[in-house]
Amino acid sequence: MADRIGKRSDSGREEPDRDFRSSTKDNSEFKWKVDRSVVGAMEVLTDPNLDLRAKFIEHGIIGYEDEFQKYLKVWEDLKLKKEFITAFESIPPTTSCCGLITMQDQTIKHIVPLLNKGWVKSVNEKVHDSGFKISIFVWKWSNISGKAETVIPLIRFHSLSGSNTAATSNKK
């Protein structure tokens, strides 16, 4: 453990050391990168409110930039953002106070697994021949002050080459 103090892998796939174990967006970034097949992700804007139509924030992994850009081109060509918005909005939000107040974080946590079971599967059939698949990940961390937890949906792009291919061939 002493060897790792202050060191961080170039890919950012390992948890960095955290002073006082406080949680931030930067030091929790490794969470969505742990899966070795992930080459990048797009963050849906959630601050101050969930905005599905805003420009997504791209997050790449060092060494996979070209591959990620190739997958983003397919995403754009197939107009998958529009499909994502339609699918997300088709699921009712989580509310409180007799349905009067939408609870953004709980809505994201509720909708993401449903999207992964339905919409993501249909998209992955379309993009499989392009060498990748997607998944939606709930990226969250606890905050030191203000809102107790931050919850962000990320659309992750997975390469189908390498270790993923071996896992797929074992299922056949």
LUMPAVO-106660 format. One record per atom (N, C-alpha, C, O): residue number from 0; residue in one letter; chain; atom name; x, y, z. Coordinates in steps of 0.2 Angstrom, whole numbers, plus 5000, padded with zeros to 4 digits. Layout:
# residues N
 seq type mol atom   px   py   pz
 NUM    a   A   CA    X    Y    Z
...
***
This chain:
# residues 172
 seq type mol atom   px   py   pz
   0    m   A    N 5004 4994 5000
   0    m   A   CA 5000 5000 5000
   0    m   A    C 5004 5006 5000
   0    m   A    O 5003 5011 4997
   1    a   A    N 5010 5006 5004
   1    a   A   CA 5014 5012 5004
   1    a   A    C 5017 5014 4997
   1    a   A    O 5018 5020 4996
   2    d   A    N 5018 5009 4993
   2    d   A   CA 5020 5010 4986
   2    d   A    C 5016 5014 4982
   2    d   A    O 5018 5018 4977
   3    r   A    N 5009 5014 4983
   3    r   A   CA 5004 5017 4979
   3    r   A    C 5003 5024 4981
   3    r   A    O 4999 5028 4978
   4    i   A    N 5005 5027 4987
   4    i   A   CA 5004 5033 4989
   4    i   A    C 5006 5038 4984
   4    i   A    O 5012 5039 4982
   5    g   A    N 5001 5043 4982
   5    g   A   CA 5003 5048 4977
   5    g   A    C 5004 5045 4970
   5    g   A    O 5005 5049 4965
   6    k   A    N 5003 5039 4969
   6    k   A   CA 5004 5036 4962
   6    k   A    C 4997 5035 4959
   6    k   A    O 4992 5034 4963
   7    r   A    N 4996 5036 4952
   7    r   A   CA 4990 5035 4949
   7    r   A    C 4991 5032 4942
   7    r   A    O 4996 5034 4939
   8    s   A    N 4987 5027 4940
   8    s   A   CA 4989 5024 4934
   8    s   A    C 4987 5029 4928
   8    s   A    O 4982 5033 4929
   9    d   A    N 4990 5028 4923
   9    d   A   CA 4988 5033 4917
   9    d   A    C 4981 5033 4915
   9    d   A    O 4978 5038 4912
  10    s   A    N 4978 5027 4915
  10    s   A   CA 4971 5026 4912
  10    s   A    C 4966 5029 4917
  10    s   A    O 4961 5030 4915
  11    g   A    N 4968 5030 4923
  11    g   A   CA 4963 5033 4928
  11    g   A    C 4958 5028 4930
  11    g   A    O 4953 5030 4933
  12    r   A    N 4959 5021 4929
  12    r   A   CA 4955 5016 4931
  12    r   A    C 4955 5014 4938
  12    r   A    O 4951 5009 4940
  13    e   A    N 4960 5016 4942
  13    e   A   CA 4961 5014 4949
  13    e   A    C 4959 5020 4953
  13    e   A    O 4960 5026 4951
  14    e   A    N 4957 5019 4959
  14    e   A   CA 4955 5024 4964
  14    e   A    C 4961 5028 4966
  14    e   A    O 4966 5025 4969
  15    p   A    N 4961 5034 4965
  15    p   A   CA 4967 5038 4968
  15    p   A    C 4966 5039 4976
  15    p   A    O 4961 5038 4978
  16    d   A    N 4972 5041 4979
  16    d   A   CA 4972 5042 4986
  16    d   A    C 4967 5048 4987
  16    d   A    O 4968 5053 4983
  17    r   A    N 4964 5048 4992
  17    r   A   CA 4959 5054 4994
  17    r   A    C 4961 5056 5001
  17    r   A    O 4961 5052 5006
  18    d   A    N 4963 5063 5002
  18    d   A   CA 4964 5066 5008
  18    d   A    C 4958 5066 5012
  18    d   A    O 4953 5068 5010
  19    f   A    N 4958 5063 5018
  19    f   A   CA 4953 5063 5023
  19    f   A    C 4947 5059 5020
  19    f   A    O 4941 5060 5022
  20    r   A    N 4948 5055 5015
  20    r   A   CA 4942 5051 5011
  20    r   A    C 4936 5055 5009
  20    r   A    O 4931 5052 5009
  21    s   A    N 4937 5062 5008
  21    s   A   CA 4932 5066 5005
  21    s   A    C 4930 5064 4998
  21    s   A    O 4935 5062 4995
  22    s   A    N 4924 5065 4996
  22    s   A   CA 4922 5062 4989
  22    s   A    C 4921 5068 4985
  22    s   A    O 4918 5073 4987
  23    t   A    N 4924 5068 4979
  23    t   A   CA 4923 5073 4974
  23    t   A    C 4922 5070 4967
  23    t   A    O 4923 5064 4966
  24    k   A    N 4920 5074 4962
  24    k   A   CA 4919 5072 4955
  24    k   A    C 4926 5069 4953
  24    k   A    O 4926 5064 4950
  25    d   A    N 4931 5073 4954
  25    d   A   CA 4937 5071 4951
  25    d   A    C 4940 5064 4954
  25    d   A    O 4943 5060 4951
  26    n   A    N 4939 5063 4961
  26    n   A   CA 4942 5057 4964
  26    n   A    C 4937 5051 4964
  26    n   A    O 4939 5046 4966
  27    s   A    N 4931 5052 4961
  27    s   A   CA 4927 5047 4960
  27    s   A    C 4926 5044 4953
  27    s   A    O 4923 5040 4951
  28    e   A    N 4930 5048 4949
  28    e   A   CA 4930 5046 4941
  28    e   A    C 4932 5039 4940
  28    e   A    O 4930 5037 4935
  29    f   A    N 4936 5036 4944
  29    f   A   CA 4938 5029 4942
  29    f   A    C 4932 5024 4942
  29    f   A    O 4933 5019 4939
  30    k   A    N 4927 5026 4946
  30    k   A   CA 4921 5021 4947
  30    k   A    C 4918 5019 4940
  30    k   A    O 4917 5013 4939
  31    w   A    N 4917 5024 4935
  31    w   A   CA 4914 5022 4929
  31    w   A    C 4920 5019 4924
  31    w   A    O 4918 5016 4919
  32    k   A    N 4926 5019 4926
  32    k   A   CA 4931 5017 4922
  32    k   A    C 4934 5010 4923
  32    k   A    O 4938 5007 4920
  33    v   A    N 4931 5007 4929
  33    v   A   CA 4934 5001 4932
  33    v   A    C 4933 4995 4926
  33    v   A    O 4938 4991 4926
  34    d   A    N 4928 4995 4923
  34    d   A   CA 4927 4990 4918
  34    d   A    C 4932 4991 4912
  34    d   A    O 4932 4996 4909
  35    r   A    N 4936 4986 4911
  35    r   A   CA 4942 4987 4906
  35    r   A    C 4939 4988 4899
  35    r   A    O 4943 4990 4895
  36    s   A    N 4933 4986 4897
  36    s   A   CA 4931 4987 4890
  36    s   A    C 4929 4994 4889
  36    s   A    O 4928 4996 4883
  37    v   A    N 4928 4999 4894
  37    v   A   CA 4926 5005 4893
  37    v   A    C 4931 5010 4890
  37    v   A    O 4937 5010 4892
  38    v   A    N 4929 5013 4884
  38    v   A   CA 4934 5018 4881
  38    v   A    C 4932 5025 4882
  38    v   A    O 4936 5029 4880
  39    g   A    N 4926 5026 4884
  39    g   A   CA 4924 5033 4885
  39    g   A    C 4917 5033 4888
  39    g   A    O 4914 5028 4888
  40    a   A    N 4915 5040 4889
  40    a   A   CA 4908 5040 4892
  40    a   A    C 4905 5047 4890
  40    a   A    O 4909 5052 4889
  41    m   A    N 4899 5048 4890
  41    m   A   CA 4896 5055 4889
  41    m   A    C 4892 5056 4896
  41    m   A    O 4887 5052 4898
  42    e   A    N 4893 5062 4899
  42    e   A   CA 4889 5064 4905
  42    e   A    C 4883 5068 4903
  42    e   A    O 4884 5073 4899
  43    v   A    N 4877 5066 4906
  43    v   A   CA 4871 5070 4905
  43    v   A    C 4871 5075 4910
  43    v   A    O 4873 5074 4916
  44    l   A    N 4870 5081 4908
  44    l   A   CA 4870 5087 4912
  44    l   A    C 4865 5087 4918
  44    l   A    O 4859 5086 4916
  45    t   A    N 4867 5087 4924
  45    t   A   CA 4862 5087 4929
  45    t   A    C 4862 5093 4934
  45    t   A    O 4859 5093 4939
  46    d   A    N 4867 5098 4933
  46    d   A   CA 4868 5103 4938
  46    d   A    C 4866 5110 4934
  46    d   A    O 4869 5111 4929
  47    p   A    N 4861 5113 4936
  47    p   A   CA 4857 5112 4943
  47    p   A    C 4852 5107 4942
  47    p   A    O 4849 5104 4947
  48    n   A    N 4849 5106 4936
  48    n   A   CA 4844 5101 4935
  48    n   A    C 4845 5097 4929
  48    n   A    O 4849 5098 4925
  49    l   A    N 4842 5091 4929
  49    l   A   CA 4843 5086 4924
  49    l   A    C 4841 5089 4917
  49    l   A    O 4836 5092 4916
  50    d   A    N 4846 5089 4912
  50    d   A   CA 4844 5092 4906
  50    d   A    C 4846 5088 4900
  50    d   A    O 4852 5088 4898
  51    l   A    N 4842 5084 4898
  51    l   A   CA 4843 5078 4893
  51    l   A    C 4845 5081 4886
  51    l   A    O 4849 5078 4882
  52    r   A    N 4843 5088 4885
  52    r   A   CA 4844 5091 4878
  52    r   A    C 4850 5095 4878
  52    r   A    O 4853 5097 4872
  53    a   A    N 4854 5096 4883
  53    a   A   CA 4860 5100 4884
  53    a   A    C 4865 5096 4880
  53    a   A    O 4865 5089 4880
  54    k   A    N 4871 5099 4878
  54    k   A   CA 4876 5095 4875
  54    k   A    C 4879 5091 4881
  54    k   A    O 4881 5093 4886
  55    f   A    N 4880 5084 4879
  55    f   A   CA 4883 5080 4884
  55    f   A    C 4891 5081 4885
  55    f   A    O 4894 5084 4880
  56    i   A    N 4893 5080 4890
  56    i   A   CA 4901 5081 4892
  56    i   A    C 4904 5075 4890
  56    i   A    O 4903 5069 4893
  57    e   A    N 4909 5075 4886
  57    e   A   CA 4913 5069 4884
  57    e   A    C 4919 5068 4889
  57    e   A    O 4922 5072 4891
  58    h   A    N 4919 5061 4891
  58    h   A   CA 4925 5059 4895
  58    h   A    C 4928 5053 4892
  58    h   A    O 4925 5048 4891
  59    g   A    N 4935 5054 4890
  59    g   A   CA 4938 5049 4887
  59    g   A    C 4943 5046 4892
  59    g   A    O 4944 5048 4897
  60    i   A    N 4946 5040 4890
  60    i   A   CA 4951 5037 4894
  60    i   A    C 4957 5037 4890
  60    i   A    O 4958 5036 4884
  61    i   A    N 4963 5039 4893
  61    i   A   CA 4969 5040 4890
  61    i   A    C 4971 5034 4886
  61    i   A    O 4971 5028 4888
  62    g   A    N 4973 5035 4879
  62    g   A   CA 4975 5029 4875
  62    g   A    C 4969 5026 4871
  62    g   A    O 4971 5022 4866
  63    y   A    N 4963 5028 4872
  63    y   A   CA 4958 5026 4868
  63    y   A    C 4954 5032 4865
  63    y   A    O 4948 5031 4863
  64    e   A    N 4957 5037 4864
  64    e   A   CA 4953 5043 4861
  64    e   A    C 4951 5042 4854
  64    e   A    O 4945 5044 4853
  65    d   A    N 4955 5039 4850
  65    d   A   CA 4953 5038 4843
  65    d   A    C 4947 5033 4842
  65    d   A    O 4942 5034 4839
  66    e   A    N 4947 5028 4846
  66    e   A   CA 4942 5023 4847
  66    e   A    C 4935 5026 4849
  66    e   A    O 4930 5025 4846
  67    f   A    N 4936 5030 4854
  67    f   A   CA 4930 5033 4857
  67    f   A    C 4927 5038 4852
  67    f   A    O 4921 5038 4851
  68    q   A    N 4931 5042 4848
  68    q   A   CA 4929 5046 4843
  68    q   A    C 4925 5043 4838
  68    q   A    O 4920 5045 4835
  69    k   A    N 4928 5037 4836
  69    k   A   CA 4924 5033 4831
  69    k   A    C 4917 5031 4833
  69    k   A    O 4913 5031 4829
  70    y   A    N 4917 5029 4839
  70    y   A   CA 4910 5026 4842
  70    y   A    C 4906 5032 4843
  70    y   A    O 4900 5032 4842
  71    l   A    N 4908 5038 4844
  71    l   A   CA 4904 5044 4845
  71    l   A    C 4901 5046 4838
  71    l   A    O 4895 5049 4837
  72    k   A    N 4905 5045 4833
  72    k   A   CA 4903 5046 4826
  72    k   A    C 4897 5042 4824
  72    k   A    O 4892 5044 4821
  73    v   A    N 4897 5036 4826
  73    v   A   CA 4892 5031 4825
  73    v   A    C 4885 5033 4829
  73    v   A    O 4880 5033 4826
  74    w   A    N 4887 5035 4835
  74    w   A   CA 4881 5038 4840
  74    w   A    C 4878 5044 4836
  74    w   A    O 4871 5044 4836
  75    e   A    N 4881 5048 4833
  75    e   A   CA 4879 5054 4830
  75    e   A    C 4875 5052 4824
  75    e   A    O 4870 5054 4822
  76    d   A    N 4878 5048 4820
  76    d   A   CA 4875 5046 4813
  76    d   A    C 4869 5042 4814
  76    d   A    O 4864 5043 4810
  77    l   A    N 4868 5038 4819
  77    l   A   CA 4862 5035 4821
  77    l   A    C 4857 5039 4825
  77    l   A    O 4851 5036 4826
  78    k   A    N 4859 5045 4826
  78    k   A   CA 4854 5050 4830
  78    k   A    C 4852 5046 4837
  78    k   A    O 4846 5047 4838
  79    l   A    N 4857 5043 4840
  79    l   A   CA 4855 5040 4846
  79    l   A    C 4853 5045 4852
  79    l   A    O 4850 5042 4857
  80    k   A    N 4856 5051 4852
  80    k   A   CA 4854 5055 4857
  80    k   A    C 4846 5057 4857
  80    k   A    O 4843 5057 4863
  81    k   A    N 4844 5058 4852
  81    k   A   CA 4836 5059 4851
  81    k   A    C 4833 5053 4854
  81    k   A    O 4828 5053 4858
  82    e   A    N 4835 5047 4852
  82    e   A   CA 4832 5040 4855
  82    e   A    C 4833 5040 4862
  82    e   A    O 4828 5038 4866
  83    f   A    N 4838 5042 4865
  83    f   A   CA 4840 5042 4872
  83    f   A    C 4835 5046 4876
  83    f   A    O 4832 5044 4881
  84    i   A    N 4834 5052 4873
  84    i   A   CA 4829 5057 4876
  84    i   A    C 4822 5054 4876
  84    i   A    O 4819 5055 4882
  85    t   A    N 4820 5052 4871
  85    t   A   CA 4813 5049 4870
  85    t   A    C 4812 5043 4875
  85    t   A    O 4807 5043 4879
  86    a   A    N 4817 5039 4876
  86    a   A   CA 4817 5033 4880
  86    a   A    C 4817 5035 4887
  86    a   A    O 4813 5033 4891
  87    f   A    N 4821 5040 4889
  87    f   A   CA 4822 5042 4896
  87    f   A    C 4815 5046 4898
  87    f   A    O 4813 5044 4904
  88    e   A    N 4812 5050 4894
  88    e   A   CA 4806 5053 4895
  88    e   A    C 4800 5049 4895
  88    e   A    O 4795 5051 4898
  89    s   A    N 4801 5043 4892
  89    s   A   CA 4795 5039 4892
  89    s   A    C 4794 5035 4899
  89    s   A    O 4788 5032 4900
  90    i   A    N 4798 5035 4903
  90    i   A   CA 4798 5032 4910
  90    i   A    C 4796 5038 4915
  90    i   A    O 4800 5043 4915
  91    p   A    N 4791 5037 4919
  91    p   A   CA 4789 5042 4923
  91    p   A    C 4794 5044 4929
  91    p   A    O 4797 5039 4931
  92    p   A    N 4795 5050 4931
  92    p   A   CA 4800 5052 4936
  92    p   A    C 4797 5049 4943
  92    p   A    O 4791 5048 4944
  93    t   A    N 4802 5049 4947
  93    t   A   CA 4800 5048 4954
  93    t   A    C 4798 5054 4958
  93    t   A    O 4802 5059 4957
  94    t   A    N 4793 5054 4961
  94    t   A   CA 4790 5060 4964
  94    t   A    C 4789 5060 4972
  94    t   A    O 4789 5054 4974
  95    s   A    N 4788 5065 4975
  95    s   A   CA 4785 5065 4982
  95    s   A    C 4780 5070 4983
  95    s   A    O 4778 5074 4978
  96    c   A    N 4777 5071 4989
  96    c   A   CA 4772 5076 4990
  96    c   A    C 4766 5075 4985
  96    c   A    O 4764 5080 4982
  97    c   A    N 4764 5069 4985
  97    c   A   CA 4758 5068 4981
  97    c   A    C 4759 5069 4973
  97    c   A    O 4755 5071 4970
  98    g   A    N 4765 5068 4971
  98    g   A   CA 4767 5069 4964
  98    g   A    C 4769 5076 4962
  98    g   A    O 4770 5077 4956
  99    l   A    N 4769 5080 4967
  99    l   A   CA 4770 5087 4965
  99    l   A    C 4778 5089 4964
  99    l   A    O 4779 5094 4961
 100    i   A    N 4782 5085 4968
 100    i   A   CA 4789 5087 4967
 100    i   A    C 4793 5081 4964
 100    i   A    O 4793 5075 4967
 101    t   A    N 4797 5082 4959
 101    t   A   CA 4801 5077 4956
 101    t   A    C 4807 5077 4959
 101    t   A    O 4811 5082 4961
 102    m   A    N 4809 5071 4961
 102    m   A   CA 4815 5069 4964
 102    m   A    C 4821 5067 4959
 102    m   A    O 4821 5061 4957
 103    q   A    N 4825 5072 4957
 103    q   A   CA 4830 5070 4952
 103    q   A    C 4834 5064 4953
 103    q   A    O 4835 5060 4949
 104    d   A    N 4838 5064 4959
 104    d   A   CA 4842 5059 4960
 104    d   A    C 4839 5052 4960
 104    d   A    O 4841 5047 4957
 105    q   A    N 4833 5051 4963
 105    q   A   CA 4830 5045 4964
 105    q   A    C 4827 5043 4957
 105    q   A    O 4827 5037 4955
 106    t   A    N 4825 5048 4953
 106    t   A   CA 4823 5047 4946
 106    t   A    C 4828 5044 4942
 106    t   A    O 4827 5039 4938
 107    i   A    N 4834 5046 4942
 107    i   A   CA 4840 5044 4939
 107    i   A    C 4841 5037 4941
 107    i   A    O 4842 5032 4937
 108    k   A    N 4842 5036 4947
 108    k   A   CA 4843 5029 4950
 108    k   A    C 4838 5024 4948
 108    k   A    O 4839 5018 4947
 109    h   A    N 4831 5026 4947
 109    h   A   CA 4826 5022 4945
 109    h   A    C 4826 5020 4938
 109    h   A    O 4825 5015 4935
 110    i   A    N 4827 5025 4934
 110    i   A   CA 4827 5025 4926
 110    i   A    C 4833 5021 4923
 110    i   A    O 4832 5017 4918
 111    v   A    N 4839 5022 4926
 111    v   A   CA 4844 5019 4922
 111    v   A    C 4844 5012 4922
 111    v   A    O 4845 5009 4916
 112    p   A    N 4842 5008 4927
 112    p   A   CA 4842 5001 4926
 112    p   A    C 4836 4999 4921
 112    p   A    O 4837 4994 4917
 113    l   A    N 4831 5002 4921
 113    l   A   CA 4826 5001 4916
 113    l   A    C 4828 5002 4909
 113    l   A    O 4827 4998 4904
 114    l   A    N 4832 5008 4908
 114    l   A   CA 4835 5009 4901
 114    l   A    C 4840 5004 4899
 114    l   A    O 4840 5002 4893
 115    n   A    N 4844 5001 4904
 115    n   A   CA 4849 4996 4902
 115    n   A    C 4845 4990 4900
 115    n   A    O 4848 4986 4896
 116    k   A    N 4839 4988 4903
 116    k   A   CA 4836 4982 4901
 116    k   A    C 4832 4982 4895
 116    k   A    O 4831 4977 4891
 117    g   A    N 4830 4988 4893
 117    g   A   CA 4826 4989 4887
 117    g   A    C 4830 4993 4881
 117    g   A    O 4832 4990 4877
 118    w   A    N 4830 4999 4882
 118    w   A   CA 4833 5004 4876
 118    w   A    C 4840 5002 4875
 118    w   A    O 4842 5001 4869
 119    v   A    N 4844 5001 4880
 119    v   A   CA 4851 4999 4878
 119    v   A    C 4852 4993 4874
 119    v   A    O 4856 4993 4870
 120    k   A    N 4848 4988 4876
 120    k   A   CA 4848 4982 4872
 120    k   A    C 4847 4983 4865
 120    k   A    O 4850 4980 4860
 121    s   A    N 4842 4987 4863
 121    s   A   CA 4840 4988 4856
 121    s   A    C 4846 4992 4853
 121    s   A    O 4847 4991 4847
 122    v   A    N 4849 4997 4856
 122    v   A   CA 4854 5001 4853
 122    v   A    C 4860 4996 4852
 122    v   A    O 4863 4997 4847
 123    n   A    N 4862 4992 4857
 123    n   A   CA 4867 4987 4856
 123    n   A    C 4867 4983 4850
 123    n   A    O 4872 4981 4847
 124    e   A    N 4861 4981 4848
 124    e   A   CA 4860 4977 4842
 124    e   A    C 4862 4981 4836
 124    e   A    O 4864 4978 4831
 125    k   A    N 4860 4987 4836
 125    k   A   CA 4861 4992 4830
 125    k   A    C 4869 4993 4830
 125    k   A    O 4872 4994 4824
 126    v   A    N 4872 4994 4835
 126    v   A   CA 4879 4996 4835
 126    v   A    C 4885 4990 4835
 126    v   A    O 4891 4992 4835
 127    h   A    N 4882 4984 4836
 127    h   A   CA 4887 4979 4837
 127    h   A    C 4892 4978 4832
 127    h   A    O 4898 4977 4833
 128    d   A    N 4889 4979 4825
 128    d   A   CA 4894 4978 4820
 128    d   A    C 4899 4984 4819
 128    d   A    O 4904 4983 4815
 129    s   A    N 4898 4989 4823
 129    s   A   CA 4903 4994 4823
 129    s   A    C 4908 4993 4828
 129    s   A    O 4913 4997 4829
 130    g   A    N 4908 4988 4832
 130    g   A   CA 4913 4986 4837
 130    g   A    C 4912 4988 4844
 130    g   A    O 4917 4988 4847
 131    f   A    N 4906 4990 4846
 131    f   A   CA 4906 4993 4852
 131    f   A    C 4899 4991 4855
 131    f   A    O 4894 4990 4851
 132    k   A    N 4898 4993 4861
 132    k   A   CA 4891 4993 4864
 132    k   A    C 4891 4998 4869
 132    k   A    O 4896 5001 4871
 133    i   A    N 4885 5000 4872
 133    i   A   CA 4884 5005 4877
 133    i   A    C 4881 5002 4883
 133    i   A    O 4878 4997 4883
 134    s   A    N 4882 5006 4888
 134    s   A   CA 4878 5005 4895
 134    s   A    C 4877 5011 4898
 134    s   A    O 4881 5016 4896
 135    i   A    N 4872 5012 4902
 135    i   A   CA 4871 5018 4906
 135    i   A    C 4873 5016 4913
 135    i   A    O 4871 5011 4916
 136    f   A    N 4877 5021 4916
 136    f   A   CA 4880 5020 4923
 136    f   A    C 4878 5026 4927
 136    f   A    O 4878 5031 4925
 137    v   A    N 4876 5024 4933
 137    v   A   CA 4875 5029 4938
 137    v   A    C 4881 5031 4942
 137    v   A    O 4883 5027 4946
 138    w   A    N 4884 5037 4940
 138    w   A   CA 4890 5039 4943
 138    w   A    C 4888 5044 4949
 138    w   A    O 4884 5049 4948
 139    k   A    N 4890 5042 4955
 139    k   A   CA 4888 5046 4961
 139    k   A    C 4894 5046 4966
 139    k   A    O 4898 5042 4966
 140    w   A    N 4893 5051 4970
 140    w   A   CA 4898 5052 4975
 140    w   A    C 4895 5056 4981
 140    w   A    O 4890 5060 4979
 141    s   A    N 4897 5056 4987
 141    s   A   CA 4895 5060 4992
 141    s   A    C 4898 5066 4993
 141    s   A    O 4904 5067 4991
 142    n   A    N 4895 5071 4994
 142    n   A   CA 4898 5078 4995
 142    n   A    C 4899 5080 5002
 142    n   A    O 4896 5078 5007
 143    i   A    N 4904 5084 5002
 143    i   A   CA 4906 5087 5009
 143    i   A    C 4901 5092 5012
 143    i   A    O 4900 5092 5018
 144    s   A    N 4899 5096 5007
 144    s   A   CA 4894 5101 5009
 144    s   A    C 4889 5102 5004
 144    s   A    O 4889 5099 4998
 145    g   A    N 4883 5105 5006
 145    g   A   CA 4878 5106 5001
 145    g   A    C 4874 5099 5000
 145    g   A    O 4873 5096 5005
 146    k   A    N 4872 5098 4995
 146    k   A   CA 4868 5092 4993
 146    k   A    C 4872 5086 4996
 146    k   A    O 4878 5085 4994
 147    a   A    N 4869 5081 4999
 147    a   A   CA 4872 5075 5002
 147    a   A    C 4875 5071 4997
 147    a   A    O 4881 5068 4998
 148    e   A    N 4872 5070 4991
 148    e   A   CA 4875 5065 4986
 148    e   A    C 4874 5068 4979
 148    e   A    O 4869 5072 4978
 149    t   A    N 4878 5067 4974
 149    t   A   CA 4878 5069 4967
 149    t   A    C 4877 5063 4963
 149    t   A    O 4880 5058 4964
 150    v   A    N 4872 5063 4959
 150    v   A   CA 4870 5057 4955
 150    v   A    C 4870 5060 4947
 150    v   A    O 4866 5064 4946
 151    i   A    N 4874 5056 4943
 151    i   A   CA 4874 5058 4936
 151    i   A    C 4874 5052 4932
 151    i   A    O 4877 5047 4933
 152    p   A    N 4869 5052 4927
 152    p   A   CA 4869 5047 4922
 152    p   A    C 4875 5047 4917
 152    p   A    O 4876 5053 4914
 153    l   A    N 4878 5042 4916
 153    l   A   CA 4884 5042 4911
 153    l   A    C 4882 5037 4905
 153    l   A    O 4880 5031 4907
 154    i   A    N 4883 5038 4899
 154    i   A   CA 4882 5033 4894
 154    i   A    C 4889 5031 4892
 154    i   A    O 4893 5035 4890
 155    r   A    N 4891 5025 4894
 155    r   A   CA 4897 5022 4893
 155    r   A    C 4898 5018 4887
 155    r   A    O 4893 5015 4884
 156    f   A    N 4904 5019 4883
 156    f   A   CA 4905 5016 4877
 156    f   A    C 4910 5010 4878
 156    f   A    O 4916 5012 4881
 157    h   A    N 4908 5004 4877
 157    h   A   CA 4913 4998 4878
 157    h   A    C 4915 4995 4871
 157    h   A    O 4911 4995 4867
 158    s   A    N 4922 4994 4871
 158    s   A   CA 4924 4991 4865
 158    s   A    C 4923 4983 4865
 158    s   A    O 4923 4980 4871
 159    l   A    N 4921 4980 4860
 159    l   A   CA 4920 4973 4859
 159    l   A    C 4926 4969 4858
 159    l   A    O 4925 4963 4857
 160    s   A    N 4932 4972 4857
 160    s   A   CA 4938 4969 4856
 160    s   A    C 4941 4967 4863
 160    s   A    O 4939 4970 4868
 161    g   A    N 4946 4963 4862
 161    g   A   CA 4950 4961 4868
 161    g   A    C 4946 4956 4873
 161    g   A    O 4943 4951 4871
 162    s   A    N 4946 4958 4880
 162    s   A   CA 4943 4954 4885
 162    s   A    C 4936 4953 4884
 162    s   A    O 4933 4947 4886
 163    n   A    N 4932 4958 4881
 163    n   A   CA 4925 4957 4880
 163    n   A    C 4924 4951 4875
 163    n   A    O 4919 4948 4876
 164    t   A    N 4928 4950 4870
 164    t   A   CA 4927 4945 4865
 164    t   A    C 4927 4938 4868
 164    t   A    O 4923 4934 4867
 165    a   A    N 4932 4937 4873
 165    a   A   CA 4933 4931 4876
 165    a   A    C 4927 4930 4880
 165    a   A    O 4924 4924 4881
 166    a   A    N 4924 4935 4884
 166    a   A   CA 4918 4934 4888
 166    a   A    C 4912 4932 4884
 166    a   A    O 4908 4928 4886
 167    t   A    N 4911 4935 4878
 167    t   A   CA 4906 4934 4873
 167    t   A    C 4906 4927 4871
 167    t   A    O 4901 4923 4870
 168    s   A    N 4912 4924 4869
 168    s   A   CA 4913 4918 4866
 168    s   A    C 4911 4912 4871
 168    s   A    O 4909 4907 4869
 169    n   A    N 4913 4914 4877
 169    n   A   CA 4911 4909 4882
 169    n   A    C 4904 4907 4884
 169    n   A    O 4902 4902 4886
 170    k   A    N 4900 4913 4882
 170    k   A   CA 4893 4912 4883
 170    k   A    C 4889 4908 4877
 170    k   A    O 4884 4905 4879
 171    k   A    N 4892 4907 4872
 171    k   A   CA 4889 4903 4866
 171    k   A    C 4889 4896 4867
 171    k   A    O 4887 4892 4863
***
